[in-house]
Amino acid sequence: MGSVYHDYSSGVGANNAMTANEASRRSLMNELDEAKVKELRLDNKRLEEENNLLKLKVEVLLDMLAQKTAEAETLENDILKMKNILANT
């Protein structure tokens, strides 16, 4: 049987006993968890940057739409004026 690790920091050593294998497994799990957290943070940063770029693209498209709408209204007004001029001649 493996050696036993006791954690007496809580004052209850018998309840916190674990084998060296369990301690090693937990240590490995902590390392894997830390690696996963690091990977998730990198993914999160990449997604935030992508989201910011997409927001900028939407803003540019909305500006373009507003400009084209204003141009179309101006042309429509010009057409109405020309129709009125032609109708009065």
C-alpha positions as CSV (number, residue, x, y, z in Angstrom):
1,M,0.0,0.0,0.0
2,G,1.2,3.5,-0.7
3,S,2.3,6.1,1.8
4,V,-0.3,8.3,3.4
5,Y,-0.5,12.0,3.2
6,H,-2.2,13.8,6.1
7,D,-3.3,17.4,6.0
8,Y,-3.4,18.7,9.5
9,S,-4.0,22.3,8.6
10,S,-7.7,21.9,9.3
11,G,-7.1,20.1,12.5
12,V,-8.8,16.9,11.3
13,G,-6.0,14.7,10.0
14,A,-7.8,11.4,9.8
15,N,-10.6,12.7,7.6
16,N,-8.2,14.4,5.2
17,A,-5.9,11.4,4.7
18,M,-5.1,10.4,1.1
19,T,-2.6,8.1,-0.5
20,A,0.4,9.4,-2.4
21,N,-1.2,8.3,-5.6
22,E,-4.3,10.4,-4.8
23,A,-2.1,13.4,-4.0
24,S,-0.2,12.9,-7.2
25,R,-3.4,12.6,-9.2
26,R,-4.8,15.7,-7.6
27,S,-1.6,17.6,-8.4
28,L,-1.8,16.5,-12.0
29,M,-5.4,17.5,-12.2
30,N,-4.5,20.9,-10.8
31,E,-1.8,21.3,-13.5
32,L,-4.3,20.2,-16.2
33,D,-6.9,22.7,-14.8
34,E,-4.4,25.5,-14.9
35,A,-3.5,24.7,-18.5
36,K,-7.2,24.6,-19.4
37,V,-7.7,27.9,-17.7
38,K,-4.8,29.4,-19.6
39,E,-6.2,28.0,-22.9
40,L,-9.7,29.4,-22.1
41,R,-8.2,32.8,-21.3
42,L,-6.4,32.9,-24.6
43,D,-9.6,31.8,-26.4
44,N,-11.6,34.5,-24.6
45,K,-9.1,37.2,-25.6
46,R,-9.2,36.0,-29.2
47,L,-13.0,36.0,-29.2
48,E,-13.1,39.5,-27.6
49,E,-10.8,40.8,-30.3
50,E,-12.9,39.2,-33.0
51,N,-16.1,40.6,-31.4
52,N,-14.5,44.1,-31.4
53,L,-13.6,43.8,-35.1
54,L,-17.1,42.6,-35.9
55,K,-18.6,45.6,-34.0
56,L,-16.4,47.9,-36.0
57,K,-17.5,46.3,-39.3
58,V,-21.2,46.7,-38.3
59,E,-20.6,50.3,-37.4
60,V,-19.0,51.0,-40.8
61,L,-21.8,49.2,-42.6
62,L,-24.4,51.3,-40.7
63,D,-22.6,54.5,-41.7
64,M,-22.6,53.4,-45.3
65,L,-26.3,52.6,-45.1
66,A,-27.0,56.0,-43.6
67,Q,-25.0,57.7,-46.4
68,K,-26.7,55.8,-49.2
69,T,-30.1,56.4,-47.6
70,A,-29.4,60.2,-47.5
71,E,-28.2,60.1,-51.2
72,A,-31.3,58.2,-52.2
73,E,-33.6,60.7,-50.5
74,T,-31.8,63.6,-52.2
75,L,-32.2,61.9,-55.6
76,E,-35.8,61.2,-54.9
77,N,-36.4,64.9,-54.0
78,D,-34.6,65.9,-57.2
79,I,-36.8,63.6,-59.3
80,L,-39.9,65.1,-57.7
81,K,-38.7,68.6,-58.5
82,M,-38.0,67.6,-62.1
83,K,-41.5,66.1,-62.4
84,N,-43.0,69.3,-61.1
85,I,-41.0,71.4,-63.5
86,L,-42.1,69.2,-66.4
87,A,-45.7,69.1,-65.3
88,N,-45.7,73.0,-65.2
89,T,-44.4,73.4,-68.7
